Amino acid sequence: MSRSIIYFTDNRDLDPPIIPVVREYIAKAGLPITSVSLSPIDFGRNIVLQGRRRGPFTMILQIILGLENSDAENIFFCEHDFLYHLSHFDFTPPKPDTFYYNENVWKWRYHTENTLQHNGRISLSGLCCNRKLALDHFRLRKKYIKDKGWDTEMTKETPWGRRLGYEPGFKPIKSVGYPPEKFEVWNSEFSNVDIRHRFCFSNRKTKLADFVHKPTTWIESTIDKVPGWDIKEIFKI
């Protein structure tokens, strides 16, 4: 079964090392890449979404464009501030009707030594699934938001974004005639690294106080102990 990557970015200038390092490790997978950005970038097959600013609805439009311009059966969702281990891309979804999330993730509070893991580490950054399944979902999500008359120009996290969530299957959209969605998790051999920096779209959630619903497991560590990575060397810190 064919596999490819969609990469979406808002073109925001993060701290200089983050974006090139992330792209370097995505490219190592050797899979076709469709990138969708708000201004041109040199990464895979690039598609520019014109006339939009960074925001939750813009991200939905970017994802739809990426999915429409890929012809692979299964898609890895990749973001610009998430460090992907090569073992992440060994996965193939066993079922076409299920959203799969790689749960093997360490969060790193950028510019510090601190890393952590907790339960419920499901994020759009770790999604892999059937392309048509994802396209149907995000087209529905786009229509649902517009039908509700919700603000589609917001550049920050929105109340409707928190209400719906960002992960297909995790908070299913309730819609007449739309089938229930399913999700499952998998764990790659080595972990990915979620880089939590000052420009993160959502709450960085690197402290227990950041959570309304507290995780039931909480493991703190340091960047030199993340299996499969030498983060200090990679980022020259």
N, C-alpha and C positions, 0 to 999 in steps of 0.2 A: 504494500500500500504506500502510495507516494506521500511525502511529508515536505512541508516548507515552513517558512517563518514569516510572520508579519511583525514589523517593528514600527511603533508609533511614537512620535516625539513632538513636543511643543516648541522645540528649538530654543528653549531657554538656556542661557549660558550658565551651566553649573560650575562648580569649582573645576578648573581646567583638566585634571586627570580623569574625571569620571566618565564622560561620554566616549572618548577614544578607547579607553580600557574596556568598557562594556562592549563596544562594537567589535573590538578585536576578539573577544571571547565568543561572541555570537557567531562571527564569521568562521571561527575554528570548527563549527559544526559541519561545515561543508554543504549546507542545505540552501536551496534557493531562498532569497530574501526579497520581500516586497516592503519597502519603507514608505511610510506616509507621514509627511511633515508639513509645517506651516510655511516654510520657505525651503528652497532647494538644499539638499544634502547629497554627498557622494557616498551612498551606502545601498548596495543592492540595486534593485529596480525602484527608483524613487518617483513617488507621486506626490504632488504638492496640492494641498487643500487650500484654495485661494479664499481670501476675504474672511477668515475666521481667526478669532483670538483663542488662546488657551482656555479650556473650560471643560466641564463634564460632558456637555452635549457635543462639543467639538470632538472629544475623544471618541464618542460613539460614531460620529461621521467618519473619522479616520479609520476606525476598525472596519466599518462597512466597506470603505474604499479598498482597504488592504485585502479583505476577503473576496471582494468582487474581482480583484485583479490577480488573484492566485488561482491556479488550476489544480493544486494538490488536493488529495483526499483528506489529509489531516494537517492541522495547523498548530504551530507553536506561537503563542502570544509573547512578544518580547518588548520590554520597555527600556528606556535610556538610562535608568539608574538602578539596574538590577543585574548583578554579576552572575552569569550562568555558567555552571560547570559543564564540561563536555558530556558528562554522564547524563545530564538532564535530557539531552537530545537522543538518547538511546531508546526512549519510550515510544511505543506505538499504542494508540487507544484500542483496547480489545473490542469495544462496542461502539457503533456509530450514533447511538441515541443518548450518550452519557457525556457530561463534561468532566474532565479529569484535571486534578490539581496536584502539582508536586508539593508535598508538605515538608520536604527536607530543606528547610530554610533557616539560616541564621540572620538576624537583624544586626546591622552594624551602625551605631550612631557615629556618623562621619566626623573625622578629626579627633576622635577619642580612641582609647584602647578597648572600649566596651562593646561586647556583643551579647546577644541573648536569644534564647528560644523559648517559645511557649506554645501551648496547645491552640488549635484553631488557626493555624498559619495558612489560611486559604486566601489567595490573592489572584487577581487577573494576570499578574506578571508570571504566574506559574501554570497558566492554563494550556492544555493541549486537548484538541477535540476534532471531530469531524467538521470540515469546512462548511458544509451545507447546514448542519445543525447550528453552528455559530451564526451564520448569515441570517437564517430564519429568526434567531433570537434577537439579534441586534436591529434588524429591520422592524421587528415587532416593538422593541424597546423605543426606537425612534418614533414610531407612530403613536405609541402609548403616551409618551411625553408630550407630543404635539397635541393629541386629542384632549389631554388634560389641561392644555393651555399653560403649562409650566414654563418658567423662564429658561430660554435656551441660549441666552447671551451672557450668563454669569461666568466670570473667570475664576471663581473660587468654588470650593465644595458647597453644594446646595442642599437644602432640606430634602428635596425629592431624591437627590443622589444618595443621601444616607438612608432614606426610606426604602428605596429599591435595592440598595447595595450595588456593587459593581461586578459581582461574580455570578455569571449565569448558573442557574440551578440551586444556588445557595439561598437566595431569596427570590423564589419564583414569582414572576409577574402574574397576577390574577387577571385573567381575561377570558371572556366567554368564547368557547370553542378552541382555546389554545391548550395543547396537551401539557400535562404535568412534566416538569423537568427533573432530571436526575443528575447527581454528581457523585463522584468517588475521588479518593485521594490515592496517590502513589508516592513512593520515596525513591529518588535517584540514589545511586551508589554514594555519591558525594553531594554535599549540600550546595545550594545556591546562596548568594549573599544579597540581602535586601539593604541597599545603601540608604540610610535615613538621614537626609541632609536638610538644610534650612529652606530649600525650595520645594520640598515634598508637597504634593497636591493635597494630601490628607494628613491628619494628625500623625506625627512620627511614631507614637506609641512605643516608646522605648523605656518607659517607666510604668510601674504598676498604677501610679496615680493617673495615668493617661487613659485608663480603661474604666468605662462605666460598669461593664460586666467583667469582673476580674477573671483572668485565666486560672485554671486549676493546676496547671504545671508552669513553672517559671525557672529557667536555668540561665544564670549569668556566667559569662566567661570573658576571654580577651581575644583580640584578633590573631594572636600567634598560635591559638589553639583550635582554629576552625579547620576541620579535616579537609584535606585536598587543596588547601590554599596557602600561599605565602603572601598575605595581604600587605605586610610591611614592605616586602620587596616589590610587589606589583605597583604599589602607589608611592613608593620611594619615601616612606615616612619612618 
